[in-house]
Amino acid sequence: MRTAIASRVACAGVWLVLVSFPALAQQEPKPANSPNTPSSDQTAPSPTEKPQSMPAPLEGTMRLVARRSIFFPDLALDKHALTPLQKLELATDNSVAPSMVFGDLISAGIDQATNSLKGYGQEYGGFGKRLGSALATSTTNQYFKTFLLPTVLHEDPRYFVLLHGSAAKRVSYAITRVVVTQTDARAEHVNWSEIAGPLMAEGLANVYLPSEERTVGRTFRRYGIRIGVGAAGNIVKEYWPTIFKRLRLSDSMAAPSQSP
């Protein structure tokens, strides 16, 4: 089991570095304090002062990603509160997003190679069972943390990209979004949905996982891994607009309307 956990963490780390390195290596310029003054001689805002707008070169890309993101449907730019139906739609979109399916395929492959979840065996059918359980847990996790709990607690389950500042600041912001979120009223709040949702999903997974996994220790171990993967995923989401732009993915899409 320790080998399986180490392999999962290592693969997640490698995937995160490969995806995020181009964006971490080159930071976008900070926005000017006023859109009507030249940026060349502009004084940078103090660390405590929040920039008034996102970097101009990424503004159009961020709007396009927020409107049409298939890989990460929960990326957001519009801060209007979501209705319960919209949170349900977002949970559904997240559960079938390529990022989610791709992650579950990797997890099932690692479990198959390391013979984790031994009750499933190592034949071809075992891989199907591992993939099925991974997809089931990810889906229930999304409905708990994106729809049910945010609706009851009036929390916003979306990820709002910081998009400015140093790499350390952006990575720190991404990681802290696991425990901090915004309410529907746009106030910062403890992210109970992200904290409790994965635990509820892993508890429910004990219904269909092999018997050796149905212990308190194993449940909390899986929960810890899911929280860690969620934090790593937030870092990728933070840099996804930059990656999206650098890979020229927006060239194949219609440009969004210009903001006034």
N, C-alpha and C positions, 0 to 999 in steps of 0.2 A: 504493500500500500504506500509506503514512503517513497519507493521508486516511482510509482505512478504519479504521486503528487509532485515530486521533483521534476519529472519529465514534463508534466503539464505546465508547471511554472516556467521551466526553461524554454519550452516552445512558445509560450505566450510572450515571454520577454524578447526572444529572437524576432518574433513576428512584429512586436511593437517597435523594436529598434529599426528593423528594415523599413517599416511603413513610415515611421515618424522622422527618421534621420534627415531626409532632404529638407523637411520643414524646420527642424531644429537648427540645421546648419546655417540657414539664412533667414533672418528675421525681417519681417516687413517693417517699413518705416512707421514711426509713431505719427498719429494724426496731429495736424495743427490745431491750435486752440480756436482759431476762427477760420471759416472756410473762405473768407474774402481777402485774406492776407497771404503773402507768399510764405511758403514753408521753409525756404532755405535759411532765413535768418530768424526763424521762430524759436523761442525758448521752450525747451521741453517741459511738460507739466511735472509738477512735483509728485513723488510717489503716492502721496495721500490724495492727490487730485485726480478724479476720474476723467479720462478724455471724453470730449463731447461727442465724438463720432469714431467709427472704426477707420482703419487705414483706407485711403481712397482707392488704391489699386485692388483691394479685396472686397470693396463694398458691393460691387455688382455680382461678384462670384458668390459672396455670402448670401445675397438675396436669392440668387438662383438655387443654391444648395438648400436653403431653408424652404423654398417652395417646392423643389422637385427631388429632394434627396431620397433615393431608394435604398442606398446602402445603410444610412443612418436616419430613419424617418423622424426621430425625436430631436434632431437639430432644429433650433428655432431662432427666429429673428423678431417676429411679431409677439409682443408681450401681452396681448389681449388674453384674458382668462379663457381656458377651454371649458366647454360644457361637458357634462358626464358622457354624452354620446360621442363627443370628439375624443375624450380620453379612451373610450372603448375602441374607437376606430384606430387610435394611435397604438394601443396595445396589440391589436390585430396586425397592423402594419409591421410593428417591431418583431412580432413572432415569426413572420415569414420573410423578413429582410435578409438579403444575401449575407450580411455580416453575422447574423445569428445562425443561419444554416451552415455557413462555412466554419464557424467556431465549433458547432456541434459535431460536424464531420471530423474535424481535427481531434476533438476530445474523444470521440468513439474510436478513432484510429489508434490513439495513444493507449486507451484502455485495452484495446484488442491486442496490441503489440506487447504490453506489459502484463497481460492477463489479469488486469484489474477487474473487479466485479466477476469473480471466478465462477459464480453461479450461472453465468451465461455461457460458459464454455468458450473455446477458441475456434470452433468451426465457423463457416460462413454465416450460419444462423446466429451465432454469438455476436458477430459484428452488427447484424440487423437489430438484435435486441438492445445492444448498447446504444446504437444510434437512435432507436425509438425512445428509449428512456431519456436520453439527453435532450431530444426534441420535446418530449412531454414535459420535462422539468423546466426547460427554458420557456416554453409556452405558458405554463401555469405561473412561472415567475413574472412574466410580463403582465399577465392579467391581474396578479396581486399588486405589483408595485407601480403599474402604469394606469390601471383603471380602478380597481376596488378601493385600495387604501387612499390614493389621491382624491377620489370622489368623496369618501367619508371624511377625510382630514382636510379637504380643500387645499391640497398641495398641487403645484404644477410639476408634472412628471417629465417635462422636456429639458433638454440641455441647451443652455444659452452660452454661446461661445464668447470667451473674453476677447480674443483676437488681437490683443495688444500687450505690450510689456515684454520683459525678458523671458527666456525659456524657463528659468526657475519659477518665475511668477505664474506663468501659464500652466506649468505642470502642477504646481502647488494648488492652483485654483481647481484644476481638473480633478485632482485626488480628493480635495475637500468637498466636492459636489456629492460624494457618497454620503456625507453626513450633514450637509447643508443644502437647502433648496429654497425656492421661493413659493410663497403661498399664492392662491388665486388673486389675492389683494396686493401682490407684489412686495410683500415683506419677507425678509429672510427668516428661515424657520428650520428646526431640526428635521432632517429628511427621514422621517419615520417610515415612509413608504419604501425607500431604498434599504433601510436597515431591517425592517420586519418582513418585507415581501419575499426576499430570498430564503429566509428562515422558514416561512410558511410553505414555500414551494418545496424545499428540501424535506420538511416534515411530511408533506403529502406524498413525496416520492417514495417514502418507506412502504407505501401500499404495493408498489410494483417492483421495487429493487430486490435483489437477492437477499435472503434472510440475514447473511452476515453483515449487511449494510444497515440493518434496522436497529441500530443502537444509538444511544444519545451521543457517544463520542464520535461515531462515524458521521452522524447527521451534522454535528457542529463542524466537523472537519470539512465536509462538502460545502457547508455554508461559508466557512472562511475562504475557501478557494473561490467561490462565486463572488464574494465581496471583492477579493483581490482582482479577479478578472474584470469586474465592473469598473474598478478604479483604473485599470490599464486601458479599458475601452474608452473611458472618459478622456484620457490623454490623446488617443487617436481621434476622437470626436473634436477635441479642441483644435487639432491641427488639420482636420479633414478639409476645410475650405482652402487652406494653403496647398495641401496635397492635390486637391481637386483642380486647382488652378495650374499648378506646376505640371500635372499630367495632361493638361490641355483638354480635360474632359468637357469643359464648358464650350469648346469650339464646335462640338456637334449638336449643341442645343441653342435654341433661340435666346438671345440676350434679353434680360428683364427690362422693363421700362425704367427710364432714368428717373431718379428721385429728384424732386424740385430743389 
